[in-house]
Amino acid sequence: MTSPHVTTTPHATFRLTDAERALLPTPEEVAGYLEHGWYLSRRLFSDEELDTLQAATDKYYEGHRDRTLAVRPPNLAAWEPSHGPVQRHNDYVHHESDAIGEILRKPLLGAVAALLAGAEEIRIFQATLIYKPPVPEEPSNQVPWHFDRHYWQTSTSERMLTAFIPFHDCGEENGTITMVDGSHRWRELDSGEDSSRHFAQRDRSELEELLAENARLNGQQVRKIPMLIPRGHVSFHHCRTYHGSGPNLAADPRRAVSLHLQDGANEYRGHTRPDGSPVVYNHDVVVRRTPDGRPDYADPDICPPIWRGAL
């Protein structure tokens, strides 16, 4: 079912309680994020919020949509039951489900991101629902090394970041997200013809070798940090931090949302591949246009603000 998206602002004031302010990263922790490229938060979501989020995603998997995209992008991740027991990825869940979107627009989450990014405004850029089944031999369960900025070449910002929000305790057994420490500060060396190909379309061993080569040429070691995330806590990483994940060896599925976030200054820029063809991000056919005709990455229907103001 398709319906117009009426933008609501339940958190228009973007205020925090004193208790919420106590959960924000300290200046020392922000400095650590800038040095290492990742940050593990305090508890930002309650059990009730996560139960609500999981119930809403169950309905989503059953086919419930409050609205659908008016235009289907060319590279949309959109798992459906016919795809079988592979790792599920579903984009734009914050837009298609009101219940999911309400949880993901929590101002506290945006405030944490604002401090890490050094920004006064944080908007959603994209939200992907992820379900990693307990099938260790399933190839899609292993996510090869990549960094998000690699796929956001039409964005002007270098401060974008991602919040990884598991619905449960998340550790090595169930294939938690793993960071390559400090890799956001490396000079990127993969600029060839294949540099814009998505990690899912590339061989895992190829990307392992690329990671090792980039580290060597930057005079660095590859230091892998599995994020051990208690329920309700959130892992944040910089848009240039290499990350990936291993198979789910647990008895239950690993369920999470990967919430990509942009600072208020981010906007569209044209970008071309080495062969001269334009890079196109899914948003470019989804969002409204700016007065000069560019895709508007501040479209409140697709990229709503979740924090605005000084902290």
C-alpha positions in Angstrom: 0.0 0.0 0.0 1.3 3.4 -0.9 0.2 6.5 1.0 1.6 10.0 1.4 4.1 10.4 4.2 2.8 13.1 6.6 5.9 14.3 8.4 5.4 14.4 12.2 7.6 16.0 14.7 6.9 14.2 18.0 10.4 15.3 19.3 10.3 18.8 17.7 12.0 20.4 20.7 14.8 17.8 20.8 15.0 18.1 24.6 16.8 15.7 26.9 16.0 14.9 30.5 18.7 15.2 33.1 18.8 11.4 33.2 19.4 11.2 29.4 22.1 13.9 29.6 24.0 11.6 32.0 24.1 9.0 29.2 25.9 11.2 26.7 29.6 10.6 25.9 32.1 12.6 27.9 34.7 14.8 26.2 37.2 12.1 26.8 35.0 9.5 25.1 34.4 11.8 22.1 38.2 12.2 21.8 38.4 8.4 21.9 35.9 8.2 19.0 38.0 10.6 17.0 41.1 8.6 17.6 39.7 5.0 17.2 36.7 5.6 14.9 34.2 3.8 17.0 32.3 4.3 20.3 30.2 2.0 22.5 27.4 3.9 24.2 25.8 3.7 27.6 22.3 2.2 27.6 20.2 4.4 25.3 17.1 2.1 24.8 14.9 0.4 27.4 13.7 -3.1 27.2 10.2 -1.8 26.4 11.5 0.2 23.4 13.4 -2.7 22.0 10.5 -5.1 22.5 8.4 -2.6 20.6 11.0 -2.3 17.9 11.2 -6.1 17.5 7.4 -6.5 17.4 7.3 -3.8 14.7 10.0 -5.6 12.6 8.1 -8.9 13.0 5.1 -7.1 11.4 7.3 -5.6 8.8 8.6 -9.1 7.8 5.0 -10.3 7.6 4.3 -7.6 5.0 3.0 -4.6 7.0 3.9 -1.2 5.5 2.4 2.2 6.5 3.7 3.5 3.1 6.1 2.4 0.4 8.6 4.3 -1.7 7.0 6.2 -4.6 10.0 5.1 -6.8 12.0 1.9 -6.3 15.7 2.6 -6.4 18.0 0.4 -8.6 20.0 -1.0 -5.7 17.4 -1.4 -3.0 17.9 -4.0 -0.3 14.5 -5.6 0.1 14.5 -9.1 1.5 11.2 -11.1 1.1 10.3 -14.6 2.1 11.0 -16.0 -1.3 14.7 -15.2 -0.8 15.0 -17.9 1.8 17.2 -18.2 5.0 19.9 -15.7 3.9 20.9 -12.7 5.8 18.0 -10.2 5.4 18.6 -6.6 4.6 15.7 -4.1 4.2 16.3 -0.5 3.5 14.1 2.5 4.3 12.4 0.8 7.2 12.3 4.1 9.1 10.1 5.5 6.3 7.9 2.5 5.6 7.0 1.7 9.2 5.8 4.4 11.6 6.5 2.2 14.6 10.1 1.5 13.6 10.7 5.2 12.6 9.4 6.4 15.9 11.9 4.4 17.9 14.8 5.3 15.5 14.1 9.1 15.8 14.8 9.1 19.5 16.5 12.4 20.3 19.0 10.8 22.8 20.4 8.8 19.9 20.7 11.9 17.8 22.3 13.8 20.6 25.0 11.2 21.1 25.7 11.2 17.3 25.8 15.0 17.4 28.6 15.0 20.0 30.6 12.4 18.2 30.3 14.2 14.9 30.8 17.7 16.3 27.5 18.8 14.7 24.5 20.7 15.9 22.1 18.8 13.6 21.8 15.1 12.9 19.5 13.7 10.3 18.7 10.1 9.3 20.5 9.2 6.1 19.3 5.6 5.7 18.1 2.8 8.0 18.6 -0.9 7.2 16.9 -3.7 9.1 19.2 -6.7 9.4 18.4 -10.3 10.4 21.3 -12.8 10.5 19.9 -16.3 10.7 21.6 -19.0 12.9 22.9 -20.7 9.8 26.8 -20.6 10.2 27.4 -22.0 6.7 25.3 -19.4 4.9 27.8 -17.2 2.9 25.7 -14.0 3.3 26.0 -14.2 7.1 29.6 -13.0 6.8 29.9 -9.3 5.9 33.3 -8.5 4.3 35.4 -5.5 5.3 34.2 -2.2 4.0 33.6 1.4 5.1 30.4 3.3 4.6 31.8 6.5 3.1 32.9 4.4 0.1 29.3 4.1 -0.9 28.3 7.7 -0.1 30.5 9.4 -2.6 27.6 11.7 -3.6 27.7 13.2 0.0 29.8 16.2 0.9 30.2 15.3 4.5 33.2 13.6 6.1 31.5 13.4 9.5 28.7 10.9 8.7 28.5 8.0 11.1 26.5 4.8 11.7 24.6 3.6 14.8 24.4 -0.2 15.0 21.4 -1.1 17.2 21.0 -4.7 18.1 17.7 -5.9 19.7 19.6 -8.2 22.2 23.0 -8.8 23.7 25.4 -9.0 20.8 28.8 -10.6 20.9 31.2 -12.7 18.9 29.1 -15.9 19.0 26.2 -14.3 17.1 28.4 -12.4 14.6 28.6 -8.9 16.1 29.9 -6.0 14.1 33.7 -5.7 14.3 35.8 -2.6 13.8 39.3 -2.1 12.4 40.7 0.3 15.0 41.8 3.7 13.8 41.2 2.8 10.1 39.1 6.0 9.6 42.3 7.9 9.7 44.0 5.9 6.9 44.6 7.4 3.5 42.3 5.5 1.2 44.2 3.7 -1.5 41.5 1.8 -3.4 40.6 4.2 -6.2 40.5 2.0 -9.2 37.7 1.1 -11.5 36.1 -1.3 -9.0 36.2 1.1 -6.1 32.4 1.8 -6.1 31.3 -1.8 -6.2 29.3 -2.8 -3.2 31.1 -5.2 -0.7 28.4 -7.8 -1.2 29.4 -8.1 -4.9 33.1 -8.6 -4.0 35.0 -11.6 -2.9 35.7 -11.7 0.9 39.3 -12.7 0.4 39.8 -9.8 -2.1 38.6 -7.4 0.6 40.8 -9.0 3.3 43.8 -8.5 1.1 42.8 -5.0 0.3 42.4 -4.2 4.0 45.9 -5.6 4.7 47.4 -3.7 1.8 45.9 -0.4 2.9 47.1 -0.9 6.4 50.6 -1.7 5.2 50.8 1.3 2.9 49.6 3.5 5.7 52.2 2.1 8.1 49.5 0.6 10.3 48.5 -2.8 11.7 45.1 -4.3 11.2 43.6 -4.4 14.8 40.2 -5.9 14.8 37.8 -5.0 17.7 34.6 -7.1 18.0 31.9 -4.9 19.6 30.4 -6.6 22.7 27.1 -4.8 22.9 24.8 -5.3 25.9 21.1 -5.0 25.1 20.0 -1.4 24.9 23.5 -0.1 24.2 24.5 1.1 20.7 27.8 0.9 18.7 28.7 4.0 16.7 31.3 4.1 14.0 32.8 6.8 11.7 31.9 6.7 8.0 35.5 5.8 7.1 36.0 3.1 9.7 36.5 -0.4 8.2 34.1 -2.9 9.7 32.5 -6.3 9.0 31.0 -9.3 10.8 31.4 -13.0 11.0 28.8 -15.9 11.0 26.1 -16.3 13.5 27.1 -19.3 15.6 24.3 -18.8 18.2 21.0 -20.6 18.4 18.9 -17.5 17.7 19.0 -15.0 14.9 21.0 -11.8 15.2 18.6 -8.9 14.8 19.6 -5.2 14.5 19.1 -2.0 12.7 22.0 -0.2 11.0 21.1 3.4 11.2 23.2 5.7 9.0 23.3 9.3 10.1 24.3 12.6 8.5 25.2 15.9 10.0 23.1 18.9 9.0 25.7 20.3 6.6 25.7 17.2 4.4 24.3 17.7 0.9 24.4 16.1 -2.5 27.4 16.5 -4.9 27.9 15.0 -8.3 30.6 12.3 -8.4 31.9 10.1 -11.3 33.7 6.8 -11.5 37.1 6.6 -13.2 35.3 5.6 -16.5 33.3 8.9 -16.4 29.9 7.3 -15.5 28.0 9.0 -12.6 27.8 7.5 -9.1 24.1 7.1 -8.1 23.0 6.6 -4.5 19.5 5.2 -3.9 18.3 8.5 -2.4 18.9 10.2 -5.8 15.7 8.8 -7.2 13.8 8.9 -3.9 14.2 12.3 -2.3 12.7 15.6 -3.4 14.8 18.1 -5.4 16.5 21.3 -4.2 15.7 24.5 -6.0 18.7 24.0 -8.3 17.6 20.5 -9.2 19.9 18.3 -7.0 18.7 15.5 -4.8 17.8 17.0 -1.4 19.5 15.0 1.4 17.5 17.1 3.9 14.1 15.9 2.6 12.2 15.5 5.9 10.2 12.6 4.7 13.2 10.4 3.9 15.9 12.1 6.0 14.2 13.5 9.1 16.2 15.3 11.8 16.7 13.4 15.1 18.7 16.1 16.8 19.0 19.9 16.5 20.7 22.3 18.8 23.8 22.8 20.9 24.8 20.4 23.7 
